Amino acid sequence: MGRLLARWRASLQLRVVVLTTMLGLAVVVGVGSFLLDGIADGLVAERQRVALADAARSAQTAQQQFDAATTTSSAEVEQLAGDVVSSLEGAGPDRVRGVVLLRATGAPDTAASGQVVVRDVASEGLDAADVPMALRRAVVASDVQQLQIVDLPDASGAPSLVVGSTVTLPRAGEYELYFVYSLASEEQTVSLVRTTFVGGGIALVLLVGAVAWVVARTVVEPVREAAGTAERLTGGHLDERMRVRGTDDLARLARAFNEMAAGMQQHIEQLEELSRLQRRFVSDVSHELRTPLTTIRMAGEVLHDAREGFDPASARSAELLLTQLERFDTLLSDLLEISRFDAGAAALEPDAQDVRVLVHHVVEFTTTLADRRGSTVSVGEPAGPCTAEVDARRIERVLRNLVGNAIEHGEARPIEVTVACDEHAVAVGVRDHGVGLQPQQLPRVFDRFWRADPARARTTGGSGLGLAIALEDTRLHGGWLEVWGRPGQGCHFVLTVPRVAGRSLRSSPLPVVPLGWREPVAALPAGPGRGTS
């Protein structure tokens, strides 16, 4: 059922064919039923007209025979009635199924009137009970013929048409004369018409379905081709184009699509060229600045070492010069690294590492900075190893950025580093209790050179590219880098990487939202299946 539903949703051609066929079937059934009812009603009406005319002639003939008879006794009258009924069974162009002669309903008592009594006479297979009482009352109450269709099946199982009128028997008075006609011929005609309608309707519905399939395929095929071409364009095959056939609307669609694809290709190539030039420019400038920066740094170190012989202002200037040169050197290194990511030249060198050991290396490295800022860094970790196939250099760089940012923005409050792992992934969380972030700022945390407060200076010498590089390193591992924050309550960064390189992540062993909070989270994925929330 699920496959059929998925097929139904995915195929426009299937929906068009099925809906057209169902509508065609509904139309055929409706029109066929209407026509069949009309034909059946017409056949029955014609049969009634013929039966009324035949019954009128037969009743008149019977009355003439009764009038011409000279019978006197009851037995003679009964013999006459039987002979007339027998003669009427095969009379007329439309042969009757049978004849029934009954004493009139409500006739006067014979003893008082002096009339003879004639027993009811009926053709073989019929009797008085076969004539409905409603029809008998109508015949006695009216001077004209009455008819009624009766469920009185014959050998073929068809109902019968009963036509009644009154006649007067000699010395016996008024009697009811009924002629029974079979509707078998009409039933056979209606059955034949019904069979023809059903066969023709099925053939018509199948033809409608086939026509709908051909038409839908003619219309849908170019749409499918356009969708396939668009998917290949999305995949980077910018030379893909649709085939143009004829000059109709579909051909216009193909030409317009091809023009759009050509325009997109041109713009994308221009953007790629500009991006390539930009990356090359950044890389070249960074490399070219290395030489003068090395010379200036050497001179700065000389001045810094000799600052004790300077006046206070010059000594302070020498210190500031060396500090800014170190920051400049860090910025150049980060620019070179980010240009390698942009160029797709960054390569992963995974090796089995205990992430707890990498965390302790980073905490020891940042101890001096934490002491200077008045923060304490604590580590919570499981007792067993948390081994994962990672590039140790890149993971340490990510953790240094996260811990360094926590120290800078932690407002001299405790910083908690948590390590957690399960059978599929290893996660490291860095939690500070400093200035925090607004919910709308979370998606921009990893933007290059972005700062939550532009007026706030970087006191630890960061380049503004640390979190952007950390995100790229995480993506290179196929991991997740998530952040939670709230103003005045600090931030919580969680790095999650798979334990086996190349495997996809499904969940993190460490929740990014601290216990007791329901706040927005920025999740920046390394692969499909996880987005920013």
C-alpha positions as a Python dict, from the first residue, in 0.01 Angstrom:
ca = {
    (1, 'M'): (0, 0, 0),
    (2, 'G'): (282, 236, 85),
    (3, 'R'): (451, 168, -248),
    (4, 'L'): (129, 232, -439),
    (5, 'L'): (73, 557, -249),
    (6, 'A'): (431, 667, -317),
    (7, 'R'): (391, 578, -685),
    (8, 'W'): (62, 772, -697),
    (9, 'R'): (222, 1082, -547),
    (10, 'A'): (534, 1061, -762),
    (11, 'S'): (374, 1002, -1106),
    (12, 'L'): (170, 1279, -1264),
    (13, 'Q'): (106, 1056, -1566),
    (14, 'L'): (-43, 781, -1346),
    (15, 'R'): (-275, 1027, -1172),
    (16, 'V'): (-394, 1174, -1504),
    (17, 'V'): (-459, 829, -1656),
    (18, 'V'): (-637, 691, -1348),
    (19, 'L'): (-851, 1002, -1294),
    (20, 'T'): (-942, 1023, -1664),
    (21, 'T'): (-1031, 653, -1672),
    (22, 'M'): (-1242, 681, -1356),
    (23, 'L'): (-1425, 986, -1490),
    (24, 'G'): (-1478, 807, -1823),
    (25, 'L'): (-1614, 505, -1636),
    (26, 'A'): (-1852, 727, -1438),
    (27, 'V'): (-1977, 894, -1758),
    (28, 'V'): (-2023, 559, -1935),
    (29, 'V'): (-2210, 411, -1639),
    (30, 'G'): (-2434, 716, -1605),
    (31, 'V'): (-2513, 755, -1973),
    (32, 'G'): (-2548, 377, -2022),
    (33, 'S'): (-2790, 347, -1729),
    (34, 'F'): (-2997, 637, -1861),
    (35, 'L'): (-3014, 492, -2213),
    (36, 'L'): (-3084, 139, -2088),
    (37, 'D'): (-3369, 261, -1869),
    (38, 'G'): (-3510, 457, -2161),
    (39, 'I'): (-3491, 156, -2394),
    (40, 'A'): (-3651, -74, -2134),
    (41, 'D'): (-3932, 175, -2068),
    (42, 'G'): (-3992, 213, -2441),
    (43, 'L'): (-4008, -162, -2498),
    (44, 'V'): (-4251, -210, -2209),
    (45, 'A'): (-4469, 80, -2326),
    (46, 'E'): (-4484, -61, -2678),
    (47, 'R'): (-4566, -406, -2538),
    (48, 'Q'): (-4847, -256, -2331),
    (49, 'R'): (-4991, -78, -2632),
    (50, 'V'): (-4989, -396, -2843),
    (51, 'A'): (-5128, -604, -2554),
    (52, 'L'): (-5414, -358, -2495),
    (53, 'A'): (-5510, -364, -2862),
    (54, 'D'): (-5489, -744, -2883),
    (55, 'A'): (-5684, -791, -2558),
    (56, 'A'): (-5954, -550, -2680),
    (57, 'R'): (-5999, -748, -3002),
    (58, 'S'): (-6002, -1080, -2817),
    (59, 'A'): (-6252, -954, -2556),
    (60, 'Q'): (-6479, -826, -2832),
    (61, 'T'): (-6459, -1163, -3009),
    (62, 'A'): (-6544, -1344, -2686),
    (63, 'Q'): (-6840, -1116, -2617),
    (64, 'Q'): (-6971, -1179, -2970),
    (65, 'Q'): (-6951, -1553, -2912),
    (66, 'F'): (-7134, -1522, -2581),
    (67, 'D'): (-7403, -1305, -2734),
    (68, 'A'): (-7460, -1549, -3022),
    (69, 'A'): (-7495, -1853, -2793),
    (70, 'T'): (-7843, -2009, -2728),
    (71, 'T'): (-7745, -2209, -2424),
    (72, 'T'): (-8000, -2251, -2143),
    (73, 'S'): (-7851, -2479, -1881),
    (74, 'S'): (-7562, -2420, -1642),
    (75, 'A'): (-7360, -2702, -1797),
    (76, 'E'): (-7400, -2553, -2143),
    (77, 'V'): (-7284, -2212, -2020),
    (78, 'E'): (-6978, -2367, -1856),
    (79, 'Q'): (-6901, -2559, -2174),
    (80, 'L'): (-6934, -2238, -2373),
    (81, 'A'): (-6703, -2050, -2136),
    (82, 'G'): (-6439, -2324, -2158),
    (83, 'D'): (-6457, -2333, -2538),
    (84, 'V'): (-6421, -1954, -2564),
    (85, 'V'): (-6123, -1948, -2327),
    (86, 'S'): (-5957, -2230, -2524),
    (87, 'S'): (-6013, -2047, -2852),
    (88, 'L'): (-5870, -1724, -2713),
    (89, 'E'): (-5540, -1880, -2600),
    (90, 'G'): (-5407, -1890, -2955),
    (91, 'A'): (-5599, -1600, -3099),
    (92, 'G'): (-5450, -1277, -3234),
    (93, 'P'): (-5116, -1194, -3398),
    (94, 'D'): (-4948, -1165, -3057),
    (95, 'R'): (-5009, -1500, -2891),
    (96, 'V'): (-5120, -1480, -2529),
    (97, 'R'): (-4965, -1686, -2255),
    (98, 'G'): (-5303, -1767, -2101),
    (99, 'V'): (-5663, -1654, -2036),
    (100, 'V'): (-5851, -1637, -1706),
    (101, 'L'): (-6230, -1598, -1676),
    (102, 'L'): (-6351, -1511, -1327),
    (103, 'R'): (-6686, -1430, -1175),
    (104, 'A'): (-6704, -1057, -1124),
    (105, 'T'): (-6608, -929, -783),
    (106, 'G'): (-6923, -822, -591),
    (107, 'A'): (-7170, -987, -834),
    (108, 'P'): (-7530, -1035, -695),
    (109, 'D'): (-7633, -1364, -532),
    (110, 'T'): (-7744, -1616, -795),
    (111, 'A'): (-8032, -1749, -590),
    (112, 'A'): (-8195, -1410, -573),
    (113, 'S'): (-8121, -1310, -931),
    (114, 'G'): (-8202, -1642, -1094),
    (115, 'Q'): (-7868, -1657, -1276),
    (116, 'V'): (-7660, -1970, -1324),
    (117, 'V'): (-7317, -2010, -1173),
    (118, 'V'): (-7018, -2075, -1399),
    (119, 'R'): (-6698, -2194, -1240),
    (120, 'D'): (-6379, -1991, -1291),
    (121, 'V'): (-6196, -2095, -1607),
    (122, 'A'): (-5818, -2055, -1654),
    (123, 'S'): (-5558, -2173, -1902),
    (124, 'E'): (-5318, -2443, -1800),
    (125, 'G'): (-5065, -2319, -1543),
    (126, 'L'): (-5285, -2030, -1429),
    (127, 'D'): (-5557, -1988, -1169),
    (128, 'A'): (-5767, -1716, -1014),
    (129, 'A'): (-5508, -1641, -745),
    (130, 'D'): (-5262, -1526, -1011),
    (131, 'V'): (-5470, -1216, -1081),
    (132, 'P'): (-5400, -941, -821),
    (133, 'M'): (-5705, -821, -627),
    (134, 'A'): (-5612, -459, -696),
    (135, 'L'): (-5639, -524, -1071),
    (136, 'R'): (-5972, -709, -1025),
    (137, 'R'): (-6123, -419, -832),
    (138, 'A'): (-6000, -173, -1095),
    (139, 'V'): (-6153, -382, -1377),
    (140, 'V'): (-6495, -406, -1205),
    (141, 'A'): (-6494, -34, -1118),
    (142, 'S'): (-6408, 85, -1470),
    (143, 'D'): (-6559, 45, -1813),
    (144, 'V'): (-6218, 49, -1986),
    (145, 'Q'): (-5939, -203, -1996),
    (146, 'Q'): (-5695, -220, -1705),
    (147, 'L'): (-5343, -362, -1706),
    (148, 'Q'): (-5072, -444, -1457),
    (149, 'I'): (-4725, -599, -1469),
    (150, 'V'): (-4727, -902, -1239),
    (151, 'D'): (-4437, -1102, -1098),
    (152, 'L'): (-4571, -1417, -1254),
    (153, 'P'): (-4260, -1579, -1405),
    (154, 'D'): (-4295, -1809, -1702),
    (155, 'A'): (-4047, -2076, -1810),
    (156, 'S'): (-3791, -1807, -1898),
    (157, 'G'): (-3829, -1636, -1561),
    (158, 'A'): (-3969, -1313, -1712),
    (159, 'P'): (-4263, -1127, -1551),
    (160, 'S'): (-4605, -1108, -1718),
    (161, 'L'): (-4841, -835, -1831),
    (162, 'V'): (-5209, -891, -1731),
    (163, 'V'): (-5486, -704, -1919),
    (164, 'G'): (-5840, -727, -1786),
    (165, 'S'): (-6192, -624, -1889),
    (166, 'T'): (-6549, -737, -1823),
    (167, 'V'): (-6775, -959, -2039),
    (168, 'T'): (-7135, -1078, -1997),
    (169, 'L'): (-7210, -1450, -2012),
    (170, 'P'): (-7560, -1571, -2109),
    (171, 'R'): (-7771, -1644, -1799),
    (172, 'A'): (-7455, -1602, -1581),
    (173, 'G'): (-7417, -1225, -1574),
    (174, 'E'): (-7100, -1017, -1562),
    (175, 'Y'): (-6758, -1188, -1554),
    (176, 'E'): (-6396, -1069, -1560),
    (177, 'L'): (-6182, -1171, -1857),
    (178, 'Y'): (-5802, -1149, -1821),
    (179, 'F'): (-5532, -1199, -2083),
    (180, 'V'): (-5179, -1285, -1960),
    (181, 'Y'): (-4890, -1184, -2190),
    (182, 'S'): (-4527, -1286, -2133),
    (183, 'L'): (-4256, -1017, -2127),
    (184, 'A'): (-3982, -1269, -2210),
    (185, 'S'): (-3914, -1111, -2549),
    (186, 'E'): (-3870, -768, -2394),
    (187, 'E'): (-3646, -915, -2120),
    (188, 'Q'): (-3428, -1078, -2384),
    (189, 'T'): (-3404, -753, -2579),
    (190, 'V'): (-3311, -554, -2267),
    (191, 'S'): (-3056, -822, -2167),
    (192, 'L'): (-2901, -807, -2514),
    (193, 'V'): (-2886, -428, -2502),
    (194, 'R'): (-2738, -441, -2150),
    (195, 'T'): (-2470, -688, -2258),
    (196, 'T'): (-2389, -470, -2558),
    (197, 'F'): (-2370, -160, -2339),
    (198, 'V'): (-2142, -333, -2086),
    (199, 'G'): (-1907, -465, -2353),
    (200, 'G'): (-1903, -136, -2539),
    (201, 'G'): (-1862, 59, -2214),
    (202, 'I'): (-1562, -148, -2105),
    (203, 'A'): (-1405, -107, -2448),
    (204, 'L'): (-1475, 267, -2440),
    (205, 'V'): (-1326, 306, -2091),
    (206, 'L'): (-1014, 116, -2197),
    (207, 'L'): (-985, 335, -2505),
    (208, 'V'): (-1028, 647, -2292),
    (209, 'G'): (-754, 520, -2058),
    (210, 'A'): (-525, 449, -2353),
    (211, 'V'): (-590, 792, -2503),
    (212, 'A'): (-530, 955, -2163),
    (213, 'W'): (-202, 761, -2129),
    (214, 'V'): (-83, 874, -2473),
    (215, 'V'): (-185, 1237, -2412),
    (216, 'A'): (-39, 1243, -2059),
    (217, 'R'): (284, 1089, -2182),
    (218, 'T'): (306, 1347, -2459),
    (219, 'V'): (264, 1629, -2208),
    (220, 'V'): (449, 1481, -1910),
    (221, 'E'): (755, 1352, -2097),
    (222, 'P'): (892, 1705, -2165),
    (223, 'V'): (826, 1792, -1800),
    (224, 'R'): (1021, 1484, -1690),
    (225, 'E'): (1299, 1576, -1928),
    (226, 'A'): (1304, 1928, -1785),
    (227, 'A'): (1316, 1790, -1430),
    (228, 'G'): (1602, 1554, -1519),
    (229, 'T'): (1790, 1832, -1691),
    (230, 'A'): (1738, 2060, -1392),
    (231, 'E'): (1869, 1788, -1158),
    (232, 'R'): (2178, 1742, -1372),
    (233, 'L'): (2229, 2119, -1378),
    (234, 'T'): (2201, 2119, -999),
    (235, 'G'): (2461, 1843, -989),
    (236, 'G'): (2708, 2068, -1167),
    (237, 'H'): (2657, 1960, -1531),
    (238, 'L'): (2604, 2310, -1659),
    (239, 'D'): (2618, 2206, -2027),
    (240, 'E'): (2294, 2006, -2004),
    (241, 'R'): (2012, 2128, -2229),
    (242, 'M'): (1663, 2015, -2327),
    (243, 'R'): (1582, 1893, -2677),
    (244, 'V'): (1361, 2132, -2874),
    (245, 'R'): (1101, 1969, -3102),
    (246, 'G'): (865, 2173, -3318),
    (247, 'T'): (721, 2515, -3244),
    (248, 'D'): (438, 2438, -3000),
    (249, 'D'): (408, 2544, -2635),
    (250, 'L'): (629, 2259, -2515),
    (251, 'A'): (896, 2365, -2762),
    (252, 'R'): (871, 2720, -2628),
    (253, 'L'): (912, 2580, -2276),
    (254, 'A'): (1224, 2389, -2384),
    (255, 'R'): (1375, 2696, -2552),
    (256, 'A'): (1299, 2916, -2251),
    (257, 'F'): (1449, 2652, -2020),
    (258, 'N'): (1763, 2631, -2232),
    (259, 'E'): (1798, 3009, -2237),
    (260, 'M'): (1759, 3016, -1859),
    (261, 'A'): (2019, 2738, -1822),
    (262, 'A'): (2261, 2921, -2050),
    (263, 'G'): (2217, 3241, -1849),
    (264, 'M'): (2268, 3053, -1523),
    (265, 'Q'): (2578, 2883, -1662),
    (266, 'Q'): (2724, 3216, -1767),
    (267, 'H'): (2655, 3378, -1429),
    (268, 'I'): (2784, 3076, -1236),
    (269, 'E'): (3101, 3065, -1443),
    (270, 'Q'): (3151, 3436, -1383),
    (271, 'L'): (3097, 3390, -1010),
    (272, 'E'): (3331, 3091, -1005),
    (273, 'E'): (3593, 3292, -1186),
    (274, 'L'): (3550, 3583, -944),
    (275, 'S'): (3565, 3343, -650),
    (276, 'R'): (3875, 3176, -792),
    (277, 'L'): (4041, 3513, -842),
    (278, 'Q'): (3941, 3618, -493),
    (279, 'R'): (4080, 3301, -335),
    (280, 'R'): (4397, 3334, -538),
    (281, 'F'): (4428, 3698, -440),
    (282, 'V'): (4387, 3616, -69),
    (283, 'S'): (4634, 3330, -95),
    (284, 'D'): (4887, 3534, -292),
    (285, 'V'): (4857, 3835, -63),
    (286, 'S'): (4894, 3613, 243),
    (287, 'H'): (5203, 3450, 100),
    (288, 'E'): (5352, 3779, -15),
    (289, 'L'): (5296, 3936, 325),
    (290, 'R'): (5487, 3658, 493),
    (291, 'T'): (5831, 3792, 396),
    (292, 'P'): (5783, 4158, 504),
    (293, 'L'): (5596, 4042, 810),
    (294, 'T'): (5886, 3818, 911),
    (295, 'T'): (6129, 4109, 871),
    (296, 'I'): (5903, 4348, 1064),
    (297, 'R'): (5852, 4089, 1335),
    (298, 'M'): (6226, 4040, 1375),
    (299, 'A'): (6267, 4415, 1408),
    (300, 'G'): (5977, 4428, 1651),
    (301, 'E'): (6132, 4156, 1868),
    (302, 'V'): (6461, 4352, 1874),
    (303, 'L'): (6277, 4665, 1984),
    (304, 'H'): (6076, 4465, 2238),
    (305, 'D'): (6393, 4315, 2389),
    (306, 'A'): (6550, 4663, 2416),
    (307, 'R'): (6240, 4837, 2555),
    (308, 'E'): (6392, 4873, 2904),
    (309, 'G'): (6618, 5141, 2771),
    (310, 'F'): (6331, 5335, 2616),
    (311, 'D'): (6116, 5598, 2771),
    (312, 'P'): (5779, 5466, 2900),
    (313, 'A'): (5585, 5569, 2590),
    (314, 'S'): (5834, 5407, 2351),
    (315, 'A'): (5851, 5093, 2565),
    (316, 'R'): (5473, 5062, 2559),
    (317, 'S'): (5474, 5113, 2184),
    (318, 'A'): (5728, 4831, 2143),
    (319, 'E'): (5505, 4598, 2344),
    (320, 'L'): (5195, 4690, 2142),
    (321, 'L'): (5390, 4650, 1818),
    (322, 'L'): (5492, 4292, 1902),
    (323, 'T'): (5140, 4204, 2019),
    (324, 'Q'): (4979, 4329, 1698),
    (325, 'L'): (5247, 4159, 1488),
    (326, 'E'): (5161, 3828, 1656),
    (327, 'R'): (4794, 3889, 1586),
    (328, 'F'): (4878, 3980, 1225),
    (329, 'D'): (5070, 3655, 1192),
    (330, 'T'): (4773, 3461, 1327),
    (331, 'L'): (4541, 3638, 1085),
    (332, 'L'): (4764, 3549, 788),
    (333, 'S'): (4774, 3185, 898),
    (334, 'D'): (4397, 3174, 929),
    (335, 'L'): (4353, 3340, 589),
    (336, 'L'): (4577, 3080, 429),
    (337, 'E'): (4386, 2803, 601),
    (338, 'I'): (4044, 2937, 500),
    (339, 'S'): (4164, 2980, 141),
    (340, 'R'): (4261, 2610, 137),
    (341, 'F'): (3910, 2519, 250),
    (342, 'D'): (3758, 2744, -17),
    (343, 'A'): (3977, 2587, -283),
    (344, 'G'): (3885, 2234, -168),
    (345, 'A'): (4249, 2156, -98),
    (346, 'A'): (4204, 2070, 270),
    (347, 'A'): (4265, 1700, 337),
    (348, 'L'): (4177, 1490, 640),
    (349, 'E'): (4438, 1265, 802),
    (350, 'P'): (4232, 1054, 1043),
    (351, 'D'): (4387, 840, 1311),
    (352, 'A'): (4244, 666, 1616),
    (353, 'Q'): (4262, 915, 1903),
    (354, 'D'): (4122, 929, 2255),
    (355, 'V'): (3932, 1257, 2244),
    (356, 'R'): (3971, 1295, 2621),
    (357, 'V'): (4349, 1327, 2573),
    (358, 'L'): (4299, 1597, 2308),
    (359, 'V'): (4067, 1787, 2543),
    (360, 'H'): (4327, 1783, 2823),
    (361, 'H'): (4595, 1910, 2583),
    (362, 'V'): (4373, 2203, 2489),
    (363, 'V'): (4284, 2282, 2852),
    (364, 'E'): (4653, 2282, 2948),
    (365, 'F'): (4734, 2504, 2650),
    (366, 'T'): (4473, 2762, 2754),
    (367, 'T'): (4550, 2755, 3128),
    (368, 'T'): (4761, 3071, 3115),
    (369, 'L'): (4489, 3259, 2925),
    (370, 'A'): (4221, 3138, 3166),
    (371, 'D'): (4427, 3248, 3468),
    (372, 'R'): (4480, 3589, 3313),
    (373, 'R'): (4107, 3628, 3255),
    (374, 'G'): (4015, 3497, 3599),
    (375, 'S'): (3828, 3185, 3474),
    (376, 'T'): (3857, 2825, 3581),
    (377, 'V'): (3820, 2542, 3330),
    (378, 'S'): (3687, 2206, 3453),
    (379, 'V'): (3661, 1885, 3253),
    (380, 'G'): (3389, 1621, 3291),
    (381, 'E'): (3456, 1293, 3115),
    (382, 'P'): (3360, 925, 3126),
    (383, 'A'): (3587, 672, 3291),
    (384, 'G'): (3643, 471, 2973),
    (385, 'P'): (3821, 590, 2657),
    (386, 'C'): (3633, 788, 2391),
    (387, 'T'): (3821, 682, 2082),
    (388, 'A'): (3741, 816, 1737),
    (389, 'E'): (3912, 829, 1398),
    (390, 'V'): (3993, 1202, 1375),
    (391, 'D'): (4263, 1438, 1257),
    (392, 'A'): (4412, 1532, 1595),
    (393, 'R'): (4558, 1863, 1470),
    (394, 'R'): (4223, 1984, 1338),
    (395, 'I'): (4018, 1867, 1637),
    (396, 'E'): (4259, 2040, 1877),
    (397, 'R'): (4227, 2356, 1669),
    (398, 'V'): (3846, 2338, 1695),
    (399, 'L'): (3861, 2286, 2070),
    (400, 'R'): (4115, 2569, 2118),
    (401, 'N'): (3877, 2804, 1937),
    (402, 'L'): (3579, 2695, 2147),
    (403, 'V'): (3764, 2713, 2480),
    (404, 'G'): (3937, 3039, 2384),
    (405, 'N'): (3603, 3200, 2294),
    (406, 'A'): (3452, 3073, 2620),
    (407, 'I'): (3738, 3232, 2816),
    (408, 'E'): (3709, 3562, 2629),
    (409, 'H'): (3332, 3591, 2671),
    (410, 'G'): (3295, 3402, 3000),
    (411, 'E'): (3309, 3712, 3222),
    (412, 'A'): (3563, 3543, 3457),
    (413, 'R'): (3307, 3273, 3544),
    (414, 'P'): (3365, 2896, 3548),
    (415, 'I'): (3391, 2716, 3217),
    (416, 'E'): (3281, 2353, 3187),
    (417, 'V'): (3415, 2114, 2924),
    (418, 'T'): (3220, 1787, 2893),
    (419, 'V'): (3318, 1476, 2700),
    (420, 'A'): (3055, 1212, 2612),
    (421, 'C'): (3044, 918, 2374),
    (422, 'D'): (2831, 628, 2259),
    (423, 'E'): (2888, 347, 2011),
    (424, 'H'): (2847, 578, 1709),
    (425, 'A'): (2982, 923, 1804),
    (426, 'V'): (3199, 1128, 2038),
    (427, 'A'): (3093, 1474, 2155),
    (428, 'V'): (3268, 1757, 2338),
    (429, 'G'): (3070, 2042, 2496),
    (430, 'V'): (3214, 2379, 2603),
    (431, 'R'): (2984, 2575, 2835),
    (432, 'D'): (3044, 2927, 2962),
    (433, 'H'): (2826, 3154, 3176),
    (434, 'G'): (2917, 3487, 3022),
    (435, 'V'): (2743, 3742, 2800),
    (436, 'G'): (2561, 3484, 2586),
    (437, 'L'): (2381, 3541, 2256),
    (438, 'Q'): (2043, 3653, 2132),
    (439, 'P'): (1838, 3380, 1955),
    (440, 'Q'): (1850, 3568, 1624),
    (441, 'Q'): (2230, 3584, 1649),
    (442, 'L'): (2284, 3208, 1671),
    (443, 'P'): (2278, 3135, 1293),
    (444, 'R'): (2553, 3396, 1238),
    (445, 'V'): (2794, 3272, 1504),
    (446, 'F'): (3008, 3089, 1247),
    (447, 'D'): (3015, 3370, 988),
    (448, 'R'): (3361, 3504, 903),
    (449, 'F'): (3466, 3815, 1096),
    (450, 'W'): (3122, 3836, 1263),
    (451, 'R'): (3094, 3970, 1619),
    (452, 'A'): (2781, 3978, 1834),
    (453, 'D'): (2885, 4321, 1966),
    (454, 'P'): (3083, 4517, 1704),
    (455, 'A'): (3195, 4763, 1973),
    (456, 'R'): (3353, 4485, 2179),
    (457, 'A'): (3724, 4445, 2107),
    (458, 'R'): (3897, 4107, 2076),
    (459, 'T'): (4109, 4097, 2388),
    (460, 'T'): (4267, 3759, 2324),
    (461, 'G'): (4405, 3839, 1981),
    (462, 'G'): (4161, 3638, 1770),
    (463, 'S'): (4150, 3682, 1394),
    (464, 'G'): (3771, 3661, 1354),
    (465, 'L'): (3806, 3342, 1149),
    (466, 'G'): (3842, 3091, 1432),
    (467, 'L'): (3482, 2965, 1442),
    (468, 'A'): (3458, 2965, 1062),
    (469, 'I'): (3769, 2743, 1044),
    (470, 'A'): (3631, 2529, 1328),
    (471, 'L'): (3311, 2476, 1126),
    (472, 'E'): (3511, 2375, 817),
    (473, 'D'): (3724, 2133, 1022),
    (474, 'T'): (3404, 1981, 1164),
    (475, 'R'): (3250, 1943, 821),
    (476, 'L'): (3569, 1779, 699),
    (477, 'H'): (3515, 1513, 967),
    (478, 'G'): (3149, 1470, 872),
    (479, 'G'): (3046, 1600, 1214),
    (480, 'W'): (2817, 1861, 1368),
    (481, 'L'): (2900, 2189, 1541),
    (482, 'E'): (2604, 2324, 1739),
    (483, 'V'): (2557, 2621, 1967),
    (484, 'W'): (2299, 2727, 2223),
    (485, 'G'): (2293, 3066, 2390),
    (486, 'R'): (2091, 3309, 2596),
    (487, 'P'): (2176, 3665, 2694),
    (488, 'G'): (2339, 3678, 3036),
    (489, 'Q'): (2342, 3297, 3067),
    (490, 'G'): (2634, 3217, 2841),
    (491, 'C'): (2673, 2974, 2551),
    (492, 'H'): (2711, 2603, 2500),
    (493, 'F'): (2905, 2477, 2197),
    (494, 'V'): (2889, 2104, 2117),
    (495, 'L'): (3126, 1933, 1873),
    (496, 'T'): (3012, 1586, 1757),
    (497, 'V'): (3217, 1359, 1528),
    (498, 'P'): (3158, 998, 1420),
    (499, 'R'): (3375, 733, 1584),
    (500, 'V'): (3452, 582, 1243),
    (501, 'A'): (3567, 822, 972),
    (502, 'G'): (3328, 849, 681),
    (503, 'R'): (3015, 733, 864),
    (504, 'S'): (2708, 952, 891),
    (505, 'L'): (2585, 1088, 1220),
    (506, 'R'): (2230, 1029, 1339),
    (507, 'S'): (2242, 1169, 1691),
    (508, 'S'): (2477, 1324, 1944),
    (509, 'P'): (2554, 1169, 2283),
    (510, 'L'): (2559, 1518, 2434),
    (511, 'P'): (2254, 1750, 2417),
    (512, 'V'): (2335, 2103, 2312),
    (513, 'V'): (2053, 2259, 2517),
    (514, 'P'): (2144, 2256, 2888),
    (515, 'L'): (1911, 2075, 3123),
    (516, 'G'): (1607, 2286, 3211),
    (517, 'W'): (1626, 2515, 2906),
    (518, 'R'): (1413, 2525, 2590),
    (519, 'E'): (1596, 2771, 2374),
    (520, 'P'): (1681, 2803, 2003),
    (521, 'V'): (1981, 2606, 1878),
    (522, 'A'): (2204, 2677, 1578),
    (523, 'A'): (2310, 2346, 1423),
    (524, 'L'): (2560, 2377, 1143),
    (525, 'P'): (2595, 2038, 977),
    (526, 'A'): (2875, 1878, 785),
    (527, 'G'): (2642, 1669, 573),
    (528, 'P'): (2278, 1620, 474),
    (529, 'G'): (1999, 1551, 716),
    (530, 'R'): (2062, 1826, 972),
    (531, 'G'): (1985, 2194, 945),
    (532, 'T'): (1980, 2517, 1137),
    (533, 'S'): (1698, 2558, 1384),
}
